[in-house]
Amino acid sequence: MAYTEEELKKELETKEYEYGFYTDIDSDTFPSGLNKDIVKAISKKKGEPEWMTDWRLKAFESWSEMTEPEWANVNYKKPDLQAISYYSAPKSKPKYDSLDQVDPELLKTFEKLGISIEEQKKLSGVAVDIVMDSVSVATTFKKTLAEKGIIFCSISEAIKEHPELVKKYIGSVIPPKDNYYAGLNSAVFTDGSFCYIPKGVRCPMELSTYFRINQAGTGQFERTLVIADQGSYVSYLEGCTAPSRDENQLHAAVVELIALDDAEIKYSTVQNWFPGDKEGKGGVFNFVTKRGICHERSKISWTQVETGSAVTWKYPSCILKGNNSVGEFYSIAVTNNYQQADTGTKMIHLGKNTRSTIISKGISAGKSQNSYRGLVQVGARAKNARNFSQCDSLLMGNECGAHTFPYIEAKNNSAQIEHEATTSKIGEDQIFYCNQRGIDTEKAIALIVNGFSKEVLNKLPMEFAVEAQKLLEISLEGSVG
Amino acid sequence: MLTIENLHAEVDGKAILKGIDLDVKAGEIHAIMGPNGSGKSTLSSLIAGNEDYEVTKGEMLLKGKNLAELDAEERAHEGIFLSFQYPVEIPGVSVTNFIKTAINANRKAQGLEDMPASELLKKIREKAKLLDIDSKFLSRSLNEGFSGGEKKRNEIFQMAMLEPSLSILDETDSGLDIDALKIVANGVNKLKSKNNATIVITHYQRLLDYIVPDFVHVLFDGKIVKSGTKELAHELEAKGYDWIKELASHGI
């Protein structure tokens, strides 16, 4: 295939969203708008205890006084929060014991996504808790997990069944006042996942949740809480796709991780929400707050592959509170057409001998803007803290942008902080070399991009790595650079 | 195999090739020699389908097919292989992964399924042995941090794996010490058959002691000014390129 700037432009326009379809499922939707009564109604609808309702109302109060942040390197029309409906749940809501009982329309959706539940079930060791438009509709492997004392359920269920755990930890890492979108989420979250691993237990399987946004005009406010008790281990996978829609859809999730002494949490995300069409119309706004806290000798590792959304605003972070704790962040962010991503991490070193690693790979194509924003903060008591950061950018074509905003704040002289950054462009000579070996241009780009992202792809669990590679290919289809 | 007729080509409006005629038959090895800037690498790039060069006149036929109608990867599917003078680096992509991708891309073009992993592995082992390549080398990122010799050996390894019908070796001897040169030449010789053809492009006669050509062509200022058998290479070595310049200035 030929490779010229002119053709590049033309080919960039050919990429359409692969999962652009809409599933017609009967939903139970609230009128749009947000006020105290709506918050109360959500809580009531979900049959929550009073303490939860109060928590939500308090969050709503503080949120009402906050303003939307503008510091990120993104441009978009602010969503009208009064035009959004804050509750949407599939009407046929009972939990199912077998797939036969699941709404066939829903099953069809999963088929289109190529992730049929059937297939997922067969995948050894993967328990799937599917969150579709805010309510969990199916849970598998629950019994196996229960035998080990592991709790893996929807957060609504956890609020009812395990109030002591939820009460203790919800908002403990990301308080409702933390930021505008976390505040909003705290007030109106409809569902999400909850996971508790008891002391000394190693979770025998990868825990997995698929999120999807399905109902026109409903914001999705997921809330995830993962608690790894002392000496436990869990690997959690989160993957997302969304149907195409004309108006922007808001997604403001909150994910809190708590790793108690000697515990380890590995949290992996593959995100492929609708990025908008080639004109930059539509697409998901992804304003997510993810943060974990590490106690003594514990470890939290975030791995993310971000290919979707029109606007991404996301900084999975670690508070390294305990001595000798470890934080890791591995990220691949791909932007094409008019996508904008401002993503990175915060590593807050508070304890002694805390260590953190940041590997960020940004790939920009089309007219997109891709920013890495990262903070490495070393507190006064964090003796011998160490950080290594590496931010690499790969550009395709001449109209996209890659930006790096590293912030370093060290208040302890013994800290060692390293930052490396590179920017490169896919070369015509690389493409020609591949072409000469019989590899077409599209495949050549996929090969080069996968090579560029290898360090991060290697961090993903097996079953996710394959999906992620496929996603990278789909996201960059036609974008010769 | 390959027929080139009155080929004229330019880059950025500057004429480089000014009427090349060449006929390469299956089972033959042709050497193209010439001083720097005579158009040797342009010719190899043109055959491979590099679009930085523009054909202004004449045509190239591979097994009767007009190359002008084929993209670079289609030419590769038809069996053209170019051993690059300066192979590019592709970070993070291993030698193995790259060759696997290339082989399967070519199979796909022929309507075949991917090569089974066991078969691929067997083939890799066999060809790696031929070129004295160890398994550690196969896991390294393509051409990244390779020495000149390693790069060229890797090119010939790919050639051995892809089994092309027409191979063009562009200055494969440059950057090779004598031991590496022998290994590479030995590989090329072993791959030779009555069904494939090779064009060796070189500045020096040295390589031709190991890869013995059936025909030698001397390229100067965009034209083949003299053709002959392997003795021509020796004559050229003895008399130097000034001899050719003189021949050319007298209109041969």
Interface residues (C-beta under 8 A of the other chain):
Chain A: M1 A2 Y3 T4 G427 D429 Q430 F432 Y433 C434 N435 Q436 R437 G438 I439 D440 T441 K443 L447 I448 N450 G451 F452 S453 K454 E455
Chain B: A48 G49 N50 E51 D71 A72 E73 R75 A76 H77 I80 F81 L82 F84 P87 V88 I90 P91 G92 V93 N97 F98 T101 A102 A105 N106 A109 S141 Q158 L162
